[in-house]
């Protein structure tokens, strides 16, 4: 156990090449979530200056989800085809441009267009980052890597309101987007300078790191379009159960990201500052859950060598635990009884992230970008439906209990489906899919 903790914590603090690569990805996850949710903090000022209705503002914000979902698979394939260095570099430039241009919007159409552009840039990011991890990190560390990177995404989500409010006070809401966009561009420069698609070619990689790397993958020959489509279909069917579980998880995550501040503010009629404080406390619980899920999954794998137990048991326990903790939120009508179970719900839900993002790498390591993009389609579709459904149910019933109840049902369903996942059965293409040369 002590040895596992050493691997999980102290090892990743050493300034090795693989650690620096992982911390660069952590920084990307943090910055990209700031780019994604900063517009929500500036929304009142954006709406006032552009003269937008609430409906127009909601449509413009929702424009992010469609290209983000589409580019899960396209971006994952690009990461497999051209490598993470180029794919994340180009995607980062698109994210930077979209964020900076948000500071220059003049109305509904231009705001919607920059949100579409941001969805395109960010759509490829997480699947391609998964591809980079599958190449640079041994199997035993994949859970921790996914957990720590996604915990930085939650940190970005929690810090954004404070940072953006401070920037608005200094340089206006338009200037705040320019500052955050420039930070994205600095990350791109660091990534392109440091990263190598083949870690064995990195001059800073030590002999010990090189010996722990996964076996090198030979470049596959190009396939005829019909055969490539058939094998992609086989891979999609293989990943489909993971996509379904990811939908159930994503439904609850989008609920938290979209509605928790409004839940405290509108349901309990607290001050906006108190609602923000309570929401931040909930999101911090998610940071802990992200990291813990990866450590637990890797520890089970190290002890048992059983991929299915290491991934599926943590995913199922996380989803079921979140469902149980959400029940008091439905039944309790006093503010004092809500923050703790809501925080525990988010903690358990975030336990899912590291093992579920490790599953595509386990199933199809040679096509981790494509496979993880197929999986994250579930998250993208949930993002299109969950916020709208939640708001529609509140308008239709006047109660917050009914949409939360629907979320409990999906969490239980996801936990049952998670028990049937098979990360221990790798995808075997009849011939290799055409990816990077």
C-alpha positions in Angstrom: 0.0 0.0 0.0 2.8 2.4 0.9 4.5 1.6 -2.4 1.2 2.4 -4.3 0.8 5.7 -2.5 4.4 6.5 -3.4 3.6 5.9 -7.0 0.4 7.8 -6.8 1.7 11.0 -5.2 5.4 11.5 -4.8 6.3 10.0 -8.1 4.3 12.6 -10.0 5.9 15.5 -8.2 9.3 14.7 -9.7 10.4 16.8 -12.7 10.6 13.9 -15.1 9.6 14.2 -18.8 6.4 12.1 -18.4 5.4 14.1 -15.3 5.8 17.4 -17.1 3.7 16.1 -20.0 1.0 15.2 -17.5 1.1 18.5 -15.8 0.9 20.3 -19.1 -2.3 18.3 -19.8 -3.6 19.3 -16.3 -3.0 23.0 -17.2 -4.8 22.5 -20.5 -7.9 21.0 -18.7 -7.9 23.9 -16.3 -7.6 26.6 -19.0 -10.1 25.0 -21.3 -12.7 24.8 -18.6 -12.1 28.5 -17.9 -12.6 29.2 -21.6 -15.8 27.2 -21.5 -17.6 28.7 -18.5 -16.1 32.2 -18.3 -19.0 33.5 -20.4 -21.5 32.4 -17.7 -19.8 34.7 -15.2 -19.9 37.7 -17.6 -23.4 36.8 -18.8 -25.3 39.7 -17.1 -22.9 42.3 -18.6 -22.8 40.6 -22.0 -26.6 40.5 -22.1 -27.0 44.1 -21.1 -24.4 45.5 -23.6 -25.6 43.4 -26.5 -29.3 43.9 -25.8 -30.0 40.1 -25.7 -33.1 38.4 -24.4 -32.7 35.5 -22.0 -33.7 33.1 -24.8 -31.1 34.5 -27.2 -28.5 34.3 -24.5 -29.4 30.6 -23.8 -29.2 29.7 -27.4 -25.9 31.4 -27.9 -24.4 29.6 -24.9 -25.8 26.3 -26.0 -24.2 26.6 -29.4 -21.0 25.2 -27.8 -22.5 21.7 -27.2 -23.2 20.7 -30.8 -19.8 21.1 -32.4 -18.2 19.9 -29.2 -20.2 16.6 -29.5 -19.5 16.2 -33.2 -15.8 16.7 -32.8 -15.5 14.1 -30.1 -15.1 11.4 -32.7 -13.6 13.6 -35.5 -11.1 15.1 -33.0 -10.3 11.8 -31.6 -9.6 10.4 -35.1 -7.5 13.5 -35.9 -5.4 12.8 -32.7 -4.9 9.2 -33.8 -4.2 10.2 -37.4 -1.9 13.2 -37.0 -0.7 12.8 -33.4 -1.5 14.8 -30.2 1.2 17.4 -30.8 -0.3 18.8 -34.0 -4.0 18.2 -33.1 -3.8 19.8 -29.7 -1.7 22.6 -31.1 -4.2 23.5 -33.8 -7.1 23.0 -31.5 -5.5 25.3 -28.9 -5.1 28.1 -31.5 -8.8 27.7 -32.4 -9.7 27.9 -28.7 -7.5 31.0 -28.2 -9.1 32.7 -31.3 -12.6 31.9 -30.2 -12.0 33.2 -26.6 -10.3 36.4 -27.8 -13.0 37.1 -30.4 -15.7 36.7 -27.7 -14.4 40.0 -26.4 -15.2 41.6 -29.8 -18.8 40.3 -30.3 -21.4 42.8 -31.3 -24.6 40.9 -31.1 -26.5 37.5 -31.0 -25.1 36.1 -34.3 -21.4 36.9 -33.6 -21.7 35.5 -30.0 -23.3 32.3 -31.3 -20.5 31.9 -33.9 -17.7 32.3 -31.5 -19.3 29.7 -29.2 -19.6 27.3 -32.2 -15.9 27.9 -32.9 -15.0 27.2 -29.3 -16.9 23.9 -29.4 -14.9 22.9 -32.5 -11.6 23.7 -30.8 -12.4 22.0 -27.5 -14.1 19.0 -29.1 -10.8 17.3 -29.9 -9.0 18.1 -26.7 -10.0 15.4 -24.2 -9.9 12.4 -26.7 -6.6 13.6 -28.0 -5.2 14.1 -24.5 -6.3 10.5 -23.8 -4.3 9.4 -26.9 -1.2 11.2 -25.5 -1.6 9.5 -22.1 -1.9 6.1 -23.7 1.4 6.6 -25.4 3.4 8.2 -22.6 2.1 6.4 -19.5 2.1 2.7 -18.5 -1.2 1.0 -18.0 -0.9 1.0 -14.2 -0.9 4.8 -14.1 -3.8 5.6 -16.5 -6.4 5.9 -13.8 -4.4 8.4 -11.8 -3.6 10.4 -14.9 -7.2 10.6 -15.9 -8.2 11.5 -12.4 -5.7 14.3 -11.8 -6.3 15.9 -15.2 -10.1 16.0 -14.8 -9.7 17.3 -11.2 -7.9 20.3 -12.8 -11.0 20.8 -15.0 -13.1 21.0 -11.8 -10.6 23.4 -10.3 -10.9 25.6 -13.4 -14.7 25.4 -13.0 -14.5 26.5 -9.4 -11.9 29.3 -9.9 -13.4 30.9 -13.0 -16.0 33.1 -11.3 -13.4 34.6 -8.9 -10.8 35.1 -11.7 -13.2 36.5 -14.3 -14.8 38.9 -11.8 -11.4 40.2 -10.9 -10.4 40.6 -14.6 -13.7 42.4 -15.4 -12.9 44.9 -12.6 -9.5 45.5 -14.2 -10.1 45.4 -17.9 -13.9 45.1 -18.5 -15.7 42.0 -19.6 -14.4 42.3 -23.1 -10.8 42.5 -21.9 -11.3 39.5 -19.6 -11.8 37.3 -22.6 -8.7 38.6 -24.3 -6.6 37.8 -21.2 -7.9 34.3 -20.9 -7.5 33.7 -24.6 -3.8 34.8 -24.5 -3.3 32.3 -21.6 -4.6 29.6 -23.9 -2.0 30.6 -26.6 0.8 30.5 -24.1 -0.2 26.9 -23.3 -0.1 26.1 -27.0 3.5 27.3 -27.3 4.6 25.3 -24.3 2.9 22.1 -25.7 4.3 22.3 -29.2 7.8 23.0 -27.8 7.8 20.2 -25.2 5.6 17.3 -26.5 6.6 14.6 -28.9 4.2 12.1 -30.4 6.7 9.3 -29.8 8.0 9.8 -26.2 11.1 7.7 -27.0 12.3 10.6 -29.2 12.0 13.1 -26.3 15.5 14.2 -25.2 14.5 14.5 -21.5 13.1 11.0 -21.1 15.1 8.9 -18.7 16.0 5.2 -19.2 13.7 4.2 -16.3 10.8 6.1 -17.9 11.6 4.6 -21.3 11.5 1.1 -20.0 8.1 1.6 -18.4 6.5 2.9 -21.7 3.9 0.8 -23.5 5.2 -1.1 -26.5 5.7 1.0 -29.6 3.0 0.8 -32.2 3.8 0.2 -35.8 2.2 2.4 -38.4 -0.7 0.6 -40.1 -1.2 0.5 -43.8 -4.1 2.6 -45.2 -7.3 0.7 -45.6 -9.9 1.0 -48.4 -12.7 3.4 -47.4 -15.3 0.6 -47.1 -13.1 -1.6 -44.9 -12.2 1.4 -42.8 -15.8 2.2 -42.3 -16.7 -1.4 -41.4 -13.9 -1.5 -38.7 -14.9 1.9 -37.4 -18.4 0.5 -37.0 -17.1 -2.5 -35.1 -15.1 -0.2 -32.8 -18.2 2.0 -32.2 -20.3 -1.1 -31.3 -17.5 -2.2 -28.9 -17.5 1.2 -27.2 -21.3 1.8 -27.3 -21.9 0.3 -23.7 -19.3 2.7 -22.4 -21.0 5.6 -24.2 -24.3 4.7 -22.6 -22.7 4.7 -19.1 -21.0 8.0 -19.9 -24.4 9.5 -20.9 -25.8 8.6 -17.4 -22.7 10.2 -15.8 -22.8 13.3 -18.1 -26.5 13.9 -17.4 -25.7 14.6 -13.7 -22.5 16.5 -14.4 -24.3 18.9 -16.8 -27.0 19.3 -14.2 -24.4 20.4 -11.7 -22.5 22.7 -14.0 -25.7 24.3 -15.3 -28.2 24.4 -12.4 -26.6 24.1 -9.0 -26.0 27.9 -8.5 -29.6 28.6 -9.6 -30.9 25.8 -7.4 -29.5 27.5 -4.3 -30.5 30.9 -5.5 -33.9 30.1 -6.8 -35.1 27.3 -4.5 -33.8 28.6 -1.2 -33.8 32.3 -2.0 -30.3 33.0 -0.7 -28.1 35.9 -1.8 -26.2 35.4 -5.0 -22.9 35.6 -3.1 -24.0 32.8 -0.8 -25.2 30.7 -3.7 -21.8 31.1 -5.3 -20.0 30.1 -2.1 -22.2 27.0 -1.7 -21.7 26.0 -5.3 -18.0 26.3 -5.0 -18.0 24.0 -2.0 -19.9 21.4 -4.0 -17.4 21.7 -6.9 -14.4 21.3 -4.6 -15.9 17.9 -3.5 -15.7 16.9 -7.2 -12.0 17.8 -7.3 -11.4 15.3 -4.5 -13.5 12.7 -6.2 -11.7 13.0 -9.6 -8.3 12.3 -8.0 -9.6 9.6 -5.6 -11.3 7.7 -8.4 -8.0 7.3 -10.3 -6.0 6.3 -7.3 -8.6 3.7 -6.2 -8.8 2.2 -9.7 -5.0 2.0 -10.1 -4.7 0.5 -6.6 -7.2 -2.2 -7.3 -5.4 -3.0 -10.6 -2.0 -3.2 -8.9 -3.4 -5.5 -6.2 -5.5 -7.8 -8.4 -4.4 -7.4 -12.0 -8.1 -7.5 -12.9 -9.0 -4.6 -15.2 -12.7 -5.3 -15.0 -12.7 -5.0 -11.2 -10.4 -2.0 -11.3 -12.6 0.0 -13.7 -16.1 -1.3 -13.5 -16.4 -1.6 -9.7 -15.3 2.0 -9.2 -17.6 3.3 -11.9 -20.6 1.4 -10.6 -19.9 2.4 -7.0 -19.5 6.0 -7.9 -22.8 6.2 -9.9 -24.8 4.3 -7.2 -23.3 6.4 -4.4 -24.2 9.5 -6.2 -27.8 8.3 -6.6 -28.1 7.5 -2.9 -26.7 10.9 -1.9 -29.1 12.7 -4.3 -32.2 11.2 -2.6 -32.0 13.6 0.5 -31.7 16.5 -1.9 -35.1 15.5 -3.3 -36.7 14.9 0.1 -35.2 17.6 2.3 -36.7 21.1 1.9 -34.4 23.0 4.4 -31.2 24.6 3.2 -29.2 23.2 6.1 -29.8 19.6 5.0 -28.8 20.1 1.3 -25.2 21.1 0.8 -23.6 18.1 2.4 -25.5 15.4 0.5 -25.2 17.5 -2.7 -21.4 17.6 -2.2 -21.3 13.9 -1.5 -23.3 13.3 -4.6 -20.8 15.2 -6.7 -17.9 13.5 -5.0 -19.2 10.0 -5.9 -20.2 11.1 -9.4 -16.6 12.3 -10.0 -15.2 9.0 -8.9 -16.4 7.8 -12.2 -14.3 10.1 -14.4 -10.8 8.5 -14.2 -11.8 4.8 -14.6 -14.4 5.5 -17.4 -11.8 7.5 -19.4 -9.3 4.7 -18.9 -11.7 2.1 -20.4 -11.2 3.3 -24.0 -7.4 3.1 -23.5 -7.9 -0.4 -22.1 -10.1 -1.6 -24.9 -8.4 0.0 -27.9 -5.0 1.5 -26.9 -3.9 1.8 -30.5 -6.9 4.0 -31.3 -7.4 5.6 -27.9 -8.3 9.0 -29.3 -11.0 7.7 -31.6 -12.4 5.3 -28.9 -12.5 7.9 -26.2 -14.2 10.3 -28.6 -16.8 7.7 -29.3 -17.3 7.2 -25.6 -17.6 11.0 -24.9 -20.4 11.3 -27.4 -22.6 10.2 -24.5 -21.4 13.2 -22.4 -22.0 15.5 -25.4 -25.6 14.3 -26.0 -26.3 14.6 -22.3 -25.1 18.2 -22.5 -27.7 18.9 -25.2 -30.6 17.3 -23.3 -30.0 17.5 -19.6 -29.9 21.3 -19.0 -33.0 21.8 -21.2 -34.9 19.0 -19.6 -34.1 20.2 -16.1 -35.2 23.7 -16.8 -38.3 22.5 -18.6 -39.4 20.3 -15.7 -39.0 23.2 -13.3 -41.1 25.4 -15.5 -43.8 22.7 -16.0 -44.0 21.5 -12.3 -42.7 24.5 -10.3 -40.7 22.0 -8.3 -37.0 21.1 -8.3 -37.7 17.6 -6.9 -38.9 16.0 -10.2 -35.9 16.7 -12.3 -33.6 15.5 -9.5 -35.6 12.3 -9.3 -35.0 11.6 -13.0 -31.3 12.0 -12.3 -31.4 9.5 -9.5 -33.0 7.0 -11.9 -30.3 7.5 -14.6 -27.5 7.2 -12.0 -28.9 3.8 -10.9 -29.3 2.7 -14.5 -25.7 3.7 -15.2 -24.3 1.8 -12.2 -26.1 -1.4 -13.4 -24.8 -1.0 -17.0 -21.2 -0.3 -15.6 -21.1 -3.8 -14.1 -21.4 -5.3 -17.7 -18.5 -3.3 -19.2 -15.5 -5.4 -20.4 -12.3 -3.4 -20.4 -10.5 -6.7 -20.1 -11.4 -7.7 -23.6 -9.3 -5.6 -26.0 -10.7 -4.6 -29.4 -9.1 -6.7 -32.1 -9.3 -5.2 -35.6 -9.1 -7.7 -38.4 -6.6 -5.3 -39.9 -5.3 -2.2 -38.1 -7.4 1.0 -38.6 -5.5 3.7 -40.5 -4.1 6.1 -38.0 -0.8 7.9 -37.7 2.2 7.1 -39.8 
